[in-house]
């Protein structure tokens, strides 16, 4: 592509930024974004890792998936076979009284999720995923004049006991793994992620890797289970 064509494309999308930015003025929970197809709530990704989000007035919960973390033998309303599973997630909670001022934006052009908490000590969260690495970063800022207490939890998705999980903390680094079904399947896959809180820059960094233990390379008719 020529340089002039690149500039033309950039200008075109810059003019469409309002159409490419979704905004919520009230918190949205799990049941309001749950879907049997594409997520209804905000999402970001880099082609390998995908994130969907739900919120409350003082918290944000990220569910994180990887395209090749796939189980065999999944059964649901659509049938039985391979399905992509969430690996785990991260929850950030601002421990401050909840008010009514809430704002959330999904910026598809910038590949960012931005949240203004509805708390008396307001906190802004900006999240993005690296283009070439499976790294998600959430930056926190505040205008509060007193210290703000914030808790961060990294977890493996354990909604179903058939998929084994582990969790531990090593040198203040939270590490979790999740494994697909191991009985009566054609392959086994395992994925892991870790979370690091950078106090100096007020950032949460999530790194996700795939730890494949393939029995076969057959991945036909994959579905995403949110």
C-alpha positions, 0 to 999 in steps of 0.5 A: 500500500502506498503512503498516500493510501495509508494516510487516506485510510487513517483520515477516513477512520478518524472521521468515523471514530464516533461510530467505532466507539461504544459508550455505556452510562450504567454498569453492566453485569454478566447476564446483560452481556451473555450471548450464544454468539458474539459478546454483547458487552465490550471486547478487545483482542489482537487476533490471538487473545480476546477479552470480554468485560463486565462491570459494577459501579466500582469494579471491572472483570475481564474474561480472557481467552486464547484462540487455540485453547480448545477443548474436545467433547464439549456439549451444549445447545449447538451440539457436541464437539470442539469449543474454545474456552476462556482461560481465566480472568482478572477482577479490579475492585475500587474500595470506595463508596459507589455513586452515580457517575459511571462511564465506559467506552469501547474504542474499536479504532484504538483497541482500548477499553476505558472506564470511569468508576462510579465511586466517591474516589474516582478512578479511571481505568484504560486497558489495551492489548499489545499487537505482537505479544499476548500482553494486556495492560490496565492503567489506573489513574485518579484525581482523589486527594487521599489514598485509594484502596484497590484489590486485584484478583487473577483467577482461572475460570473454574465454572466446570470441574471437568477442566482442571485449574491451578493457582499460586502466587510466586514473588507477588506474581499471581499465576493460574492455569487451566486445562481442557478435558482429559477423558474421551477426547482427541487432544488435551490443551493447557493455557496459563496466565500471570498478573503483575501489579506495577506500583510505580506506574499504576499498571496491571499487566496480564501475560497469557501463554498457551501450553499445548499438550496435543493428542491430535491437530483436529479442530473442526467446527470450533465454537467460543464458550463465554 
